[in-house]
């Protein structure tokens, strides 16, 4: 390294060391720890369970009291625990789809029944902390109503209505103005989702999601670092995790919102446009709450744009298109594995003419390789002339050197869409194929190993990645060699299938099945292409 490089490194190290010291000196407030939240004593009395009060179809379950009570509600979609503290939900679990409970049930929120839960309502700049206020509760059939009154100011009621045909909740907030003047109520709603610390590493992801002009998302790690704020007008917001979504759409515009993370939960907050209520009058805000699986048909049925969570990302359109095709084929095969086989064959068939031209061009280039080498040797001292004659050689024989990359390029969007779709589509979660392949969204565990493979951490024998690597090796041996390829390049190409086999070893079975099928269909096609007799231009024969 020269002297300037050494000076730059030393200077950078000094800045890194001195910057925190200067920041601490001039901005001490940034280094002050926030006071920790007071923990609930383990000896605190258990909350009152009011299950008997809910046995009646209608009636007051609890009068205003000094301690919260929890009550339980259950229908065909949800198991819910309500708390009179803030009139909130302290437990929200989706019970799963019929005949697929093992793969489609989940816990959206698991809170402490002694603390305020999700869907608490407050008013911006309001002195009273409604999240810490005891509400009265009334059960009316499939709905639960909470109410609270601030004498001389307002009366607030919250009604949870559970839909019978879909996993959705309508939250209706009614405000009665008890004062003698017109008042404005900027309603704020909090929502949340519990998370498992190791869930991302084992299974998938947690994201905050917001829909304005376009869909915005931010992952759990990003929220932990910087939070998540959406100040512009927003239509709806929520949280998503692998296979599931908790989405909240109010009847008015969200003027500001945010998301944060604590040790157990993701928390979101949205504030709506102020609701103007005249003296003695009433106003209403309603919220559509969807808490269920990420099924495109169900999400789309609300007409709120919830289906955008499935088409997010660069390859979103390919992803939804592939899922639509798989569901179409599944109507006839009743097996997503065979639907994947048909879809792969269809994709191969659609691109077959283009792939055929590409492979034929590669084979023609291989035949022209000696002629190209002769031109390069003849014009060794004039590279421009050499390039000119090689391009003339290509034109005479109708060869496009870029065609060799085409088969790989046309497969990338489909492969990436498959890569995104298979771990996210709940339709494929738990979907079997044949034999040992019991779940297309998980690795194909053929058998459990009696040991753990050192360095790799493998605990099972997976067959599909081995078949994929083997078919890739076979396919590459049938492919014509690229002109001018060095021995090192050939060695790398021979190693790549094994490398991909290692990478895909613990990937979803559906993905490795798709890749293996692509290789098999390509081998069949290449076998026919290799039988083609190449006829060169008469000048080059």
Order of alpha helices (4+ residues) and beta strands (2+ residues): alpha-beta-beta-beta-beta-beta-alpha-beta-beta-beta-beta-beta-beta-beta-beta-alpha-beta-beta-alpha-beta-beta-beta-beta-beta-beta-alpha-alpha-alpha-alpha-alpha-alpha-beta-beta-alpha-alpha-alpha
